[in-house]
C-alpha cells in the first residue's frame, strides 16, 4: 500500500475515484448513506481544500485509489454545521474551545472494503495527523459503527464524549498526543 500526501489538484484529478471510495465505504451498513452523499462529499471538497490548515492523503494499490483522508484546523468560533453542535454539547463550551478550536480535525477517513485490515486506514490517519501542532488532533464518529469506534481506540485515540449508547449519537475522539486526552472523562 502506498500512502501519499495529496494536494488540492491531486484531489480534483481523482474526484471520480474519491467518490467511488466514499460510496464503497459509507453506502454499506452501518452507515447506509446513499449515492447522493458521495456526490455531496466530492462537491464539498472544492471548498474544503481552501480551509486553513487543509491536508489530505490518498492510499494507492498500484494505480487504484483505495482510500483517502482529509483534515483541517478547526476554526474559532467553533462551527455550528454538520455534527459540530453535538460535539460541543457533549464537551461543553469551555472544553470545546480549549480542546478542539485550533486543533487538527479529521473530517473524512474512507477505505475500500478490499483494503480493510491492511493498515491502510491507520496509515491514512497518521498521514493527516502526525504533524498536528502540539499533537492536537481530533475527530468525531458515529456510535452506529462499533468497528470505527474500536479502530480509533486501537490506534490510541481517546473517546472524550460518551453519549447514550442508543446508536444514534456521535463521539468525539482526541488523538494519541492531544494534551487533553488525559482530562477526558472515561465511562464507568
C-alpha positions in Angstrom: 0.0 0.0 0.0 1.3 3.4 -1.0 0.1 6.4 1.0 0.9 9.8 -0.4 0.1 13.4 0.7 -2.5 14.9 -1.7 -2.5 18.5 -2.9 -5.8 20.1 -3.9 -5.1 19.4 -7.6 -4.4 15.7 -6.8 -7.9 15.5 -5.2 -9.6 17.2 -8.1 -7.9 14.9 -10.6 -9.0 11.8 -8.6 -12.6 13.1 -8.0 -14.3 10.0 -9.5 -12.0 7.7 -7.5 -12.8 9.5 -4.3 -16.5 9.4 -5.0 -16.2 5.6 -5.6 -14.2 5.0 -2.4 -16.6 7.1 -0.4 -19.6 5.1 -1.7 -17.8 1.8 -1.1 -17.0 2.8 2.5 -20.3 4.6 3.5 -23.2 3.3 1.4 -23.0 -0.1 3.1 -24.1 -0.8 6.7 -23.8 0.5 9.3 -23.6 3.9 7.6 -26.2 3.3 4.9 -25.6 6.5 3.1 -27.0 6.9 -0.4 -25.0 7.9 -3.6 -26.1 11.5 -3.1 -23.9 11.8 0.0 -20.9 10.6 -2.1 -21.7 13.2 -4.7 -22.0 15.9 -2.0 -18.7 14.9 -0.5 -16.9 15.4 -3.8 -18.7 18.7 -4.4 -17.8 19.8 -0.8 -14.1 19.1 -1.5 -14.0 22.2 -3.7 -14.5 24.5 -0.7 -12.8 22.2 1.9 -9.4 22.5 0.2 -9.5 26.2 0.9 -9.9 25.7 4.7 -7.0 26.9 6.9 -4.6 24.0 7.5 -6.2 21.7 5.0 -4.3 18.4 4.5 -5.2 15.2 2.7 -3.7 11.8 1.9 -4.5 9.2 -0.7 -3.8 5.4 -0.5 -3.0 3.5 -3.7 -2.8 -0.2 -4.5 -0.9 0.0 -7.7 -2.6 2.8 -9.6 -6.0 2.3 -7.9 -7.1 4.7 -5.2 -8.2 2.5 -2.3 -8.6 5.1 0.5 -8.3 8.8 1.5 -8.3 11.1 4.5 -8.9 14.8 4.8 -8.4 17.2 7.7 -8.0 20.9 8.6 -7.7 23.2 11.5 -11.0 23.8 13.4 -11.8 27.5 13.5 -12.8 29.7 16.3 -15.6 30.2 16.9 -16.4 26.5 16.8 -18.5 25.6 13.8 -22.3 25.2 14.0 -22.8 23.0 11.0 -23.0 19.2 10.4 -22.4 17.3 13.7 -20.4 20.0 15.4 -23.3 21.1 17.7 -23.5 17.6 19.1 -19.7 17.6 19.8 -19.9 21.0 21.5 -22.9 19.8 23.6 -21.0 16.7 24.7 -17.9 18.6 25.8 -19.4 21.9 26.9 -18.3 25.4 25.7 -15.0 25.7 27.7 -13.6 22.3 26.7 -14.8 22.7 23.1 -12.9 25.9 22.7 -9.8 24.7 24.6 -9.6 21.2 23.2 -11.0 21.5 19.6 -10.6 25.0 18.3 -7.2 25.5 16.6 -6.7 21.7 16.6 -6.4 19.4 13.5 -9.9 18.0 12.8 -10.0 14.8 10.8 -13.1 15.2 8.5 -13.1 12.1 6.4 -11.4 8.7 6.5 -12.5 6.2 4.0 -11.1 2.9 2.8 -12.5 0.4 0.3 -13.6 -2.9 1.9 -11.0 -4.7 -0.1 -8.2 -2.7 1.6 -9.5 -3.1 5.2 -7.3 -4.9 7.6 -4.1 -4.0 5.7 -3.1 -1.0 7.8 -4.3 1.5 5.1 -6.7 3.3 7.4 -4.1 3.6 10.2 -1.6 4.9 7.7 -4.0 7.5 6.3 -5.0 8.6 9.8 -1.3 9.1 10.7 -0.6 10.9 7.4 -3.1 13.7 8.2 -2.5 14.0 11.9 1.2 13.2 12.6 2.2 16.9 12.2 -0.7 18.4 14.1 0.6 21.3 16.2 1.3 20.2 19.7 -0.3 16.8 18.9 -3.7 18.5 19.0 -5.8 16.2 16.6 -9.4 15.2 17.0 -12.3 13.6 15.1 -15.9 12.6 15.6 -17.6 9.4 14.5 -21.0 7.9 14.8 -21.9 5.4 17.5 -23.5 3.3 14.7 -20.2 1.8 13.9 -18.7 -0.4 16.6 -15.9 -1.2 14.1 -14.9 2.5 13.7 -15.1 3.1 17.5 -12.8 0.1 18.1 -10.5 1.1 15.3 -9.9 4.6 16.8 -9.3 3.2 20.3 -6.9 0.6 18.9 -5.0 3.5 17.3 -4.5 5.1 20.7 -7.3 7.7 20.3 -9.3 8.6 23.5 -13.0 8.9 23.4 -13.9 12.3 25.0 -17.7 12.2 24.9 -20.0 9.4 25.9 -23.5 9.9 24.5 -26.2 7.5 25.4 -25.5 4.1 23.8 -28.6 4.1 21.7 -26.6 4.0 18.5 -27.7 7.5 17.3 -25.1 9.9 18.7 -21.6 10.9 17.8 -18.5 10.5 19.9 -15.5 12.9 19.9 -12.1 11.3 20.0 -8.8 13.0 20.9 -5.6 12.0 19.2 -2.9 9.9 20.9 -0.7 13.0 21.5 -3.5 15.5 22.3 -2.6 17.2 25.6 -6.2 17.0 26.9 -6.6 13.3 26.3 -5.8 12.5 30.0 -8.5 15.0 31.1 -11.3 13.3 29.1 -13.9 11.6 31.3 -13.9 7.9 30.9 -17.0 5.8 31.0 -17.9 3.9 34.2 
